[in-house]
Amino acid sequence: MNIINVFEEDRMDNTPDEEVVEPIIQTKDVNVYYGDTHALMGIDLDISPKRVTALIGPSGCGKSTFLRCINRMNDTIPTCRMTGTITLDGENIYDKKIDVVQLRARVGMVFQKPNPFPKSIYDNVAYGPRIHGLAANSTDLDEIVFNSLQRSGLWNEVKDRLDTPGTALSGGQQQRLCIARTIAINPEVILMDEPCSALDPIATAIVEELITELKERFTIIIVTHSMQQAARVSEQTAFFHLGKILEFGDTSEIFTNPKVEKTKDYITGRFG
């Protein structure tokens, strides 16, 4: 299917309302360096709440680096340093008073390769609520696990084997378990770094449908190499190239009427 046809068939469903929405995340002049390598250059981006924002662009252009800035995972890389400002709900997440553990509870992450803990399905989902003290008792914890598995579309498939290892599930089920584990602590934002790249088309379709449902409750930022996926699941798209954002706007506009020639060349497959 041609990407443009996605919007011709369902343009109204992919067009955001015209109301003015305050951004949940704002980045101002963000620069990231790995040693002497300048990986991100002057990134300014506003992320709207309860929408899906797709980050697209060729490999090595800075998409995943930017994603990891939002929950400060780059802090774990000794050679990495960042300048500029990133705010979540108006608060600078790089302020010294910020508790990084609490930040990562507010900004959850789903990785490219499913990474369930070597624990039971139940304990995978219960892990976060336990360490963050979100359940007063076992009944509350059971409810959190049930709701999270239900929202991730996994409950009916695993309800009779919650004590079996999460690693015994199929790849697509493992990824949905990781999504359930992420939403169990009720984050404000979910970061997804190519969450479907290791999945088959059927599992990919299930996860994409899940993303569409989750945006009613969560703000989602997804890195994807699939133009079709970005077109299907996102309302806004940012095109990264060589560490810069060359274009950002409504997904329908980016894919059908890009203003920057490089964006058009990438979307139409002339490079990437």
VOBA-1610 file (N, C-alpha, C; in pm, whole numbers, padded with zeros to 5 digits, always signed):
BEGIN
Met+00084-00120+00000Met+00000+00000+00000Met+00087+00125+00000Asn+00055+00221-00085Asn+00128+00347-00088Asn+00097+00428+00037Ile+00199+00494+00093Ile+00179+00570+00217Ile+00073+00677+00199Ile+00074+00744+00084Ile-00024+00849+00060Ile-00166+00792+00066Asn-00183+00667+00017Asn-00316+00606+00020Asn-00369+00587+00160Val-00278+00568+00257Val-00321+00555+00396Val-00403+00676+00437Phe-00359+00794+00392Phe-00428+00917+00431Phe-00548+00946+00342Glu-00542+00903+00217Glu-00657+00922+00130Glu-00776+00840+00178Glu-00746+00721+00236Glu-00852+00634+00284Glu-00908+00682+00418Asp-00825+00742+00500Asp-00869+00769+00638Asp-00813+00900+00689Arg-00815+01001+00604Arg-00752+01128+00640Arg-00813+01189+00765Met-00946+01184+00778Met-01011+01249+00891Met-00966+01191+01024Asp-00946+01058+01030Asp-00908+00993+01156Asp-00767+01027+01197Asn-00684+01073+01102Asn-00545+01101+01133Asn-00517+01249+01150Thr-00622+01332+01139Thr-00603+01475+01150Thr-00636+01520+01292Pro-00537+01576+01366Pro-00564+01620+01502Pro-00666+01733+01507Asp-00734+01746+01617Asp-00825+01859+01636Asp-00747+01989+01628Glu-00816+02095+01593Glu-00751+02225+01575Glu-00731+02298+01708Glu-00779+02242+01819Glu-00765+02309+01948Glu-00617+02324+01985Val-00588+02431+02057Val-00452+02454+02103Val-00426+02367+02225Val-00322+02286+02219Val-00290+02194+02328Val-00152+02228+02383Glu-00144+02244+02514Glu-00016+02271+02577Glu+00073+02147+02569Pro+00198+02162+02527Pro+00286+02045+02519Pro+00315+01986+02656Ile+00327+01854+02663Ile+00367+01788+02787Ile+00519+01785+02799Ile+00587+01777+02684Ile+00734+01778+02681Ile+00778+01889+02587Gln+00877+01967+02632Gln+00936+02069+02547Gln+01088+02055+02552Thr+01151+02057+02435Thr+01297+02054+02431Thr+01344+02182+02364Lys+01447+02243+02422Lys+01502+02368+02372Lys+01652+02356+02352Asp+01695+02371+02229Asp+01838+02373+02193Asp+01914+02256+02255Val+01860+02135+02240Val+01923+02016+02297Val+02037+01969+02206Asn+02154+01959+02266Asn+02273+01907+02198Asn+02325+01789+02278Val+02363+01683+02210Val+02418+01565+02276Val+02551+01529+02212Tyr+02648+01501+02297Tyr+02782+01464+02252Tyr+02820+01328+02310Tyr+02876+01243+02226Tyr+02942+01121+02272Tyr+03091+01143+02254Gly+03160+01182+02360Gly+03299+01222+02345Gly+03307+01343+02254Asp+03380+01331+02143Asp+03393+01443+02050Asp+03287+01441+01940Thr+03203+01339+01941Thr+03100+01325+01836Thr+02975+01402+01875His+02935+01494+01788His+02817+01576+01811His+02696+01502+01753Ala+02620+01432+01838Ala+02515+01341+01791Ala+02381+01410+01767Leu+02346+01508+01851Leu+02223+01585+01833Leu+02257+01732+01833Met+02195+01807+01743Met+02232+01947+01724Met+02111+02039+01731Gly+02099+02110+01841Gly+01999+02216+01855Gly+01855+02169+01837Ile+01818+02061+01907Ile+01684+02005+01890Ile+01580+02087+01967Asp+01483+02142+01896Asp+01367+02210+01954Asp+01243+02131+01913Leu+01170+02082+02012Leu+01054+01999+01979Leu+00952+02005+02092Asp+00826+02025+02056Asp+00715+02021+02151Asp+00634+01894+02127Ile+00613+01817+02234Ile+00537+01693+02225Ile+00400+01713+02289Ser+00295+01688+02213Ser+00159+01706+02262Ser+00115+01588+02347Pro+00034+01613+02450Pro-00011+01503+02537Pro-00115+01415+02470Lys-00113+01286+02509Lys-00211+01188+02465Lys-00224+01183+02312Arg-00109+01192+02249Arg-00099+01170+02105Arg+00023+01084+02081Val+00032+01029+01961Val+00150+00952+01922Val+00236+01039+01833Thr+00361+01057+01874Thr+00458+01131+01792Thr+00560+01031+01740Ala+00577+01026+01609Ala+00673+00935+01547Ala+00802+01009+01516Leu+00915+00943+01543Leu+01046+00995+01507Leu+01098+00907+01394Ile+01117+00965+01276Ile+01164+00889+01161Ile+01296+00946+01111Gly+01364+00869+01028Gly+01491+00914+00972Gly+01585+00796+00954Pro+01691+00813+00876Pro+01785+00701+00851Pro+01858+00658+00976Ser+01917+00540+00972Ser+01993+00488+01086Ser+02105+00585+01123Gly+02126+00600+01254Gly+02236+00684+01302Gly+02211+00832+01297Cys+02082+00873+01280Cys+02053+01016+01267Cys+02020+01082+01400Gly+02011+01003+01509Gly+01988+01063+01641Gly+01853+01037+01703Lys+01767+00958+01638Lys+01631+00934+01690Lys+01635+00868+01828Ser+01708+00757+01838Ser+01712+00684+01966Ser+01788+00762+02072Thr+01890+00835+02031Thr+01963+00921+02126Thr+01868+01023+02186Phe+01785+01084+02101Phe+01688+01182+02151Phe+01589+01116+02245Leu+01541+00998+02208Leu+01444+00927+02292Leu+01503+00903+02431Arg+01630+00862+02436Arg+01693+00831+02565Arg+01722+00956+02648Cys+01719+01072+02584Cys+01734+01196+02661Cys+01612+01221+02749Ile+01496+01174+02704Ile+01371+01209+02770Ile+01352+01135+02901Asn+01419+01019+02918Asn+01415+00955+03050Asn+01556+00942+03110Arg+01647+01019+03055Arg+01785+01032+03105Arg+01861+00899+03106Met+01828+00812+03012Met+01905+00688+03001Met+02047+00713+02950Asn+02067+00826+02882Asn+02203+00859+02837Asn+02296+00888+02955Asp+02238+00912+03073Asp+02320+00935+03192Asp+02410+00815+03221Thr+02368+00698+03176Thr+02444+00576+03207Thr+02566+00559+03115Ile+02581+00647+03015Ile+02693+00638+02921Ile+02799+00740+02963Pro+02916+00696+03009Pro+03016+00788+03065Pro+03060+00899+02970Thr+03067+00870+02839Thr+03117+00969+02743Thr+03009+01064+02694Cys+02885+01045+02739Cys+02773+01124+02687Cys+02749+01248+02774Arg+02730+01361+02708Arg+02690+01483+02780Arg+02585+01556+02697Met+02499+01628+02768Met+02390+01699+02704Met+02387+01845+02745Thr+02355+01933+02652Thr+02328+02071+02684Thr+02188+02106+02633Gly+02133+02214+02684Gly+01997+02251+02648Gly+01900+02216+02758Thr+01771+02224+02728Thr+01668+02204+02829Thr+01559+02109+02778Ile+01520+02016+02865Ile+01404+01931+02839Ile+01312+01942+02959Thr+01188+01980+02934Thr+01091+01991+03044Thr+00979+01890+03027Leu+00933+01838+03140Leu+00816+01751+03147Leu+00717+01820+03239Asp+00600+01851+03188Asp+00500+01929+03265Asp+00563+02058+03319Gly+00649+02120+03238Gly+00710+02248+03275Gly+00829+02238+03367Glu+00868+02118+03408Glu+00978+02099+03503Glu+01101+02047+03428Asn+01215+02112+03450Asn+01339+02071+03385Asn+01384+01935+03439Ile+01384+01833+03352Ile+01415+01698+03401Ile+01564+01679+03428Tyr+01646+01774+03386Tyr+01790+01765+03414Tyr+01831+01852+03534Asp+01731+01907+03603Asp+01759+01980+03726Asp+01819+01885+03830Lys+01913+01934+03910Lys+01982+01849+04008Lys+01888+01789+04111Lys+01776+01854+04135Lys+01683+01805+04238Lys+01594+01691+04186Ile+01599+01662+04056Ile+01515+01558+03998Ile+01563+01420+04040Asp+01471+01337+04090Asp+01499+01198+04123Asp+01484+01117+03993Val+01595+01065+03943Val+01594+00996+03813Val+01507+00871+03818Val+01504+00802+03932Val+01419+00683+03946Val+01273+00721+03929Gln+01232+00830+03992Gln+01094+00875+03979Gln+01064+00924+03838Leu+01164+00989+03776Leu+01147+01034+03638Leu+01117+00915+03546Arg+01192+00807+03566Arg+01174+00690+03479Arg+01045+00615+03510Ala+00986+00644+03625Ala+00852+00592+03653Ala+00748+00674+03576Arg+00776+00802+03559Arg+00684+00890+03485Arg+00701+00876+03334Val+00821+00836+03293Val+00852+00820+03150Val+00898+00677+03127Gly+00805+00589+03094Gly+00838+00448+03074Gly+00898+00425+02937Met+00960+00308+02918Met+01025+00279+02790Met+01005+00134+02749Val+00975+00116+02621Val+00965-00016+02559Val+01075-00025+02454Phe+01156-00130+02462Phe+01275-00138+02379Phe+01248-00215+02249Gln+01347-00209+02161Gln+01339-00273+02031Gln+01318-00424+02042Lys+01397-00486+02129Lys+01386-00630+02150Lys+01312-00655+02281Pro+01208-00738+02279Pro+01137-00768+02404Pro+01234-00816+02513Asn+01221-00759+02631Asn+01314-00793+02739Asn+01242-00823+02871Pro+01155-00926+02870Pro+01089-00961+02997Pro+01192-01006+03100Phe+01161-00980+03226Phe+01248-01026+03334Phe+01240-01179+03343Pro+01343-01243+03395Pro+01337-01389+03416Pro+01251-01422+03538Lys+01127-01382+03530Lys+01030-01401+03638Lys+00899-01448+03576Ser+00803-01477+03659Ser+00672-01516+03609Ser+00605-01398+03538Ile+00502-01429+03461Ile+00425-01325+03394Ile+00370-01226+03497Tyr+00317-01279+03604Tyr+00261-01195+03711Tyr+00369-01103+03769Asp+00483-01161+03803Asp+00588-01082+03868Asp+00652-00981+03775Asn+00650-01007+03644Asn+00698-00908+03549Asn+00617-00779+03560Val+00484-00796+03564Val+00396-00679+03569Val+00394-00617+03708Ala+00405-00702+03811Ala+00397-00653+03950Ala+00526-00586+03997Tyr+00635-00605+03924Tyr+00766-00558+03970Tyr+00767-00407+03997Gly+00724-00329+03900Gly+00725-00183+03916Gly+00637-00134+04028Pro+00510-00176+04030Pro+00423-00134+04141Pro+00478-00171+04278Arg+00547-00285+04287Arg+00606-00325+04416Arg+00716-00228+04458Ile+00811-00201+04367Ile+00926-00119+04408Ile+00888+00027+04428His+00779+00070+04363His+00735+00209+04379His+00625+00224+04484Gly+00587+00113+04548Gly+00488+00119+04655Gly+00350+00161+04608Leu+00308+00115+04491Leu+00181+00159+04434Leu+00063+00074+04480Ala+00091-00039+04544Ala-00017-00127+04590Ala-00012-00140+04742Ala-00125-00115+04805Ala-00130-00122+04952Ala-00133-00266+05002Asn-00185-00355+04918Asn-00197-00496+04959Asn-00202-00584+04834Ser-00211-00715+04856Ser-00208-00808+04743Ser-00329-00794+04652Thr-00442-00753+04709Thr-00562-00733+04627Thr-00542-00617+04529Asp-00483-00508+04581Asp-00452-00393+04495Asp-00354-00433+04385Leu-00253-00512+04422Leu-00153-00555+04325Leu-00217-00643+04218Asp-00304-00734+04260Asp-00375-00819+04164Asp-00453-00733+04063Glu-00514-00627+04114Glu-00595-00541+04027Glu-00506-00467+03926Ile-00390-00420+03973Ile-00297-00351+03883Ile-00249-00446+03774Val-00213-00568+03814Val-00166-00667+03716Val-00276-00698+03616Phe-00397-00720+03666Phe-00510-00750+03576Phe-00533-00635+03478Asn-00541-00511+03530Asn-00569-00395+03444Asn-00459-00376+03339Ser-00334-00396+03380Ser-00223-00375+03288Ser-00221-00480+03177Leu-00245-00605+03214Leu-00251-00711+03113Leu-00373-00694+03023Gln-00480-00645+03081Gln-00601-00620+03002Gln-00576-00509+02900Arg-00516-00399+02945Arg-00489-00286+02854Arg-00389-00322+02746Ser-00299-00414+02777Ser-00199-00454+02678Ser-00251-00564+02586Gly-00377-00604+02605Gly-00439-00703+02519Gly-00387-00844+02541Leu-00332-00869+02659Leu-00267-00997+02684Leu-00342-01085+02785Trp-00436-01027+02857Trp-00499-01098+02969Trp-00562-01232+02927Asn-00641-01230+02822Asn-00710-01353+02782Asn-00615-01463+02739Glu-00495-01424+02695Glu-00397-01523+02649Glu-00315-01582+02764Val-00307-01512+02876Val-00217-01558+02983Val-00285-01578+03118Lys-00415-01550+03128Lys-00481-01549+03259Lys-00473-01682+03333Asp-00457-01793+03259Asp-00450-01924+03323Asp-00307-01971+03347Arg-00210-01887+03319Arg-00070-01927+03338Arg+00016-01810+03386Leu-00036-01734+03480Leu+00035-01617+03530Leu+00164-01653+03603Asp+00174-01777+03647Asp+00294-01818+03721Asp+00401-01878+03630Thr+00377-01882+03499Thr+00479-01932+03406Thr+00574-01818+03368Pro+00697-01851+03326Pro+00795-01746+03295Pro+00752-01658+03178Gly+00775-01530+03190Gly+00745-01438+03081Gly+00827-01469+02958Thr+00945-01526+02978Thr+01033-01560+02866Thr+00980-01676+02783Ala+00877-01746+02832Ala+00820-01859+02758Ala+00716-01815+02656Leu+00680-01687+02658Leu+00581-01636+02564Leu+00642-01617+02425Ser+00558-01602+02324Ser+00606-01571+02190Ser+00663-01430+02188Gly+00732-01397+02079Gly+00794-01264+02070Gly+00695-01151+02083Gly+00583-01163+02010Gly+00480-01059+02017Gly+00418-01050+02155Gln+00395-01164+02218Gln+00339-01164+02353Gln+00439-01105+02452Gln+00567-01137+02436Gln+00670-01079+02523Gln+00670-00927+02513Gln+00656-00875+02391Gln+00657-00729+02376Gln+00535-00667+02442Arg+00421-00733+02431Arg+00301-00681+02499Arg+00314-00695+02651Leu+00384-00799+02697Leu+00412-00811+02840Leu+00499-00694+02886Cys+00597-00656+02805Cys+00683-00542+02839Cys+00602-00413+02841Ile+00505-00402+02751Ile+00417-00285+02752Ile+00330-00286+02877Ala+00278-00404+02915Ala+00199-00416+03039Ala+00284-00377+03159Arg+00409-00421+03161Arg+00501-00389+03270Arg+00525-00238+03277Thr+00531-00174+03161Thr+00553-00029+03156Thr+00433+00048+03208Ile+00312+00009+03164Ile+00194+00087+03202Ile+00146+00054+03343Ala+00201-00052+03404Ala+00160-00090+03540Ala+00191+00019+03642Ile+00293+00103+03614Ile+00326+00210+03708Ile+00264+00343+03665Asn+00174+00334+03566Asn+00094+00449+03523Asn+00181+00570+03486Pro+00270+00555+03388Pro+00354+00668+03349Pro+00273+00774+03275Glu+00330+00893+03263Glu+00267+00997+03181Glu+00303+00977+03034Val+00425+00930+03012Val+00480+00919+02876Val+00534+00778+02857Ile+00514+00722+02737Ile+00574+00594+02702Ile+00664+00616+02580Leu+00791+00581+02595Leu+00885+00587+02485Leu+00895+00448+02423Met+00889+00441+02291Met+00899+00312+02221Met+01008+00320+02115Asp+01111+00239+02133Asp+01225+00241+02040Asp+01215+00123+01944Glu+01153+00148+01829Glu+01131+00044+01729Glu+01068-00082+01791Pro+00953-00069+01854Pro+00896-00180+01932Pro+00852-00299+01848Cys+00840-00282+01717Cys+00791-00391+01632Cys+00897-00448+01539Ser+01019-00399+01547Ser+01120-00439+01449Ser+01157-00587+01459Ala+01136-00649+01577Ala+01170-00790+01593Ala+01047-00880+01583Leu+00932-00822+01541Leu+00807-00896+01540Leu+00761-00929+01398Asp+00680-01034+01386Asp+00624-01069+01256Asp+00505-00977+01227Pro+00455-00977+01103Pro+00348-00882+01065Pro+00222-00892+01151Ile+00184-01014+01192Ile+00062-01029+01274Ile+00083-00966+01412Ala+00197-00996+01475Ala+00227-00938+01606Ala+00242-00787+01595Thr+00300-00739+01484Thr+00315-00595+01462Thr+00179-00527+01457Ala+00084-00586+01385Ala-00050-00529+01374Ala-00118-00521+01511Ile-00097-00624+01594Ile-00157-00625+01728Ile-00099-00512+01813Val+00035-00494+01807Val+00100-00389+01886Val+00057-00252+01835Glu+00045-00234+01704Glu+00002-00105+01650Glu-00140-00071+01696Glu-00227-00170+01697Glu-00363-00148+01746Glu-00361-00110+01893Leu-00272-00173+01968Leu-00257-00142+02110Leu-00210+00001+02130Ile-00114+00045+02049Ile-00064+00183+02058Ile-00179+00282+02038Thr-00264+00256+01941Thr-00378+00343+01913Thr-00471+00352+02034Glu-00489+00239+02103Glu-00575+00239+02222Glu-00508+00310+02340Leu-00377+00289+02356Leu-00307+00344+02472Leu-00297+00496+02469Lys-00301+00557+02351Lys-00284+00703+02344Lys-00400+00777+02410Glu-00511+00707+02437Glu-00620+00771+02510Glu-00581+00802+02654Arg-00479+00729+02705Arg-00437+00747+02844Arg-00293+00798+02856Phe-00211+00773+02755Phe-00068+00803+02766Phe-00020+00883+02644Thr+00085+00961+02668Thr+00157+01025+02558Thr+00261+00926+02508Ile+00266+00904+02378Ile+00356+00802+02322Ile+00450+00865+02220Ile+00577+00835+02233Ile+00678+00876+02134Ile+00741+00749+02080Ile+00735+00729+01950Ile+00781+00605+01890Ile+00887+00632+01784Val+01000+00563+01796Val+01101+00562+01691Val+01067+00446+01598Thr+01061+00472+01470Thr+01032+00365+01375Thr+01103+00389+01243His+01148+00280+01181His+01202+00286+01046His+01095+00260+00941Ser+00976+00220+00986Ser+00868+00188+00895Ser+00783+00311+00867Met+00788+00358+00744Met+00706+00473+00707Met+00557+00440+00719Gln+00520+00317+00680Gln+00381+00277+00691Gln+00335+00279+00837Gln+00421+00232+00928Gln+00385+00231+01069Gln+00366+00373+01122Ala+00458+00462+01089Ala+00444+00600+01132Ala+00314+00660+01080Ala+00282+00630+00954Ala+00159+00682+00895Ala+00035+00627+00965Arg+00041+00500+01005Arg-00076+00437+01066Arg-00100+00481+01210Val+00006+00496+01290Val-00017+00511+01435Val+00000+00653+01488Ser+00065+00743+01415Ser+00101+00872+01475Ser+00015+00988+01425Glu+00003+01089+01510Glu-00060+01215+01471Glu+00044+01318+01427Gln+00163+01310+01487Gln+00270+01404+01453Gln+00398+01327+01424Thr+00480+01382+01335Thr+00603+01316+01293Thr+00717+01416+01288Ala+00833+01372+01340Ala+00956+01451+01330Ala+01054+01374+01243Phe+01111+01441+01142Phe+01209+01378+01055Phe+01349+01421+01097Phe+01427+01323+01143Phe+01565+01347+01185Phe+01661+01316+01070His+01766+01398+01060His+01870+01372+00960His+02001+01432+01010Leu+02101+01347+01022Leu+02235+01389+01065Leu+02232+01472+01193Gly+02153+01424+01291Gly+02152+01487+01423Gly+02063+01609+01437Lys+01988+01642+01331Lys+01899+01758+01336Lys+01757+01716+01300Ile+01660+01796+01345Ile+01524+01779+01298Ile+01505+01870+01178Leu+01484+01809+01061Leu+01465+01889+00940Leu+01321+01932+00921Glu+01227+01851+00976Glu+01086+01886+00959Glu+01004+01820+01068Phe+00902+01893+01116Phe+00812+01840+01219Phe+00673+01896+01193Gly+00574+01810+01203Gly+00437+01857+01184Gly+00338+01743+01190Asp+00213+01772+01149Asp+00110+01668+01144Asp+00156+01558+01049Thr+00136+01434+01090Thr+00181+01321+01010Thr+00124+01325+00869Ser-00004+01359+00856Ser-00066+01362+00724Ser+00004+01462+00633Glu+00045+01576+00688Glu+00115+01677+00607Glu+00256+01633+00572Ile+00324+01574+00671Ile+00462+01530+00647Ile+00468+01428+00534Phe+00370+01337+00531Phe+00373+01229+00433Phe+00313+01265+00299Thr+00222+01359+00296Thr+00158+01393+00168Thr+00208+01525+00110Asn+00260+01613+00195Asn+00303+01744+00144Asn+00424+01796+00222Pro+00535+01719+00223Pro+00653+01764+00299Pro+00708+01894+00243Lys+00752+01980+00333Lys+00803+02111+00292Lys+00952+02107+00260Val+01021+02007+00312Val+01166+01996+00293Val+01197+01885+00193Glu+01282+01913+00097Glu+01311+01816-00009Glu+01369+01686+00047Lys+01456+01698+00150Lys+01516+01578+00210Lys+01410+01488+00271Thr+01307+01548+00332Thr+01198+01469+00388Thr+01128+01391+00277Lys+01098+01458+00170Lys+01033+01394+00057Lys+01118+01279+00002Asp+01249+01303-00010Asp+01339+01200-00063Asp+01341+01077+00028Tyr+01339+01101+00159Tyr+01342+00988+00253Tyr+01212+00909+00249Ile+01100+00981+00253Ile+00970+00916+00256Ile+00945+00835+00128Thr+00993+00885+00016Thr+00972+00816-00111Thr+01079+00712-00140Gly+01173+00693-00045Gly+01270+00584-00056Gly+01392+00615-00140Arg+01419+00742-00166Arg+01536+00776-00247Arg+01666+00762-00170Phe+01656+00767-00036Phe+01770+00734+00048Phe+01718+00684+00181Gly+01807+00630+00265Gly+01764+00584+00397Gly+01820+00450+00433
//
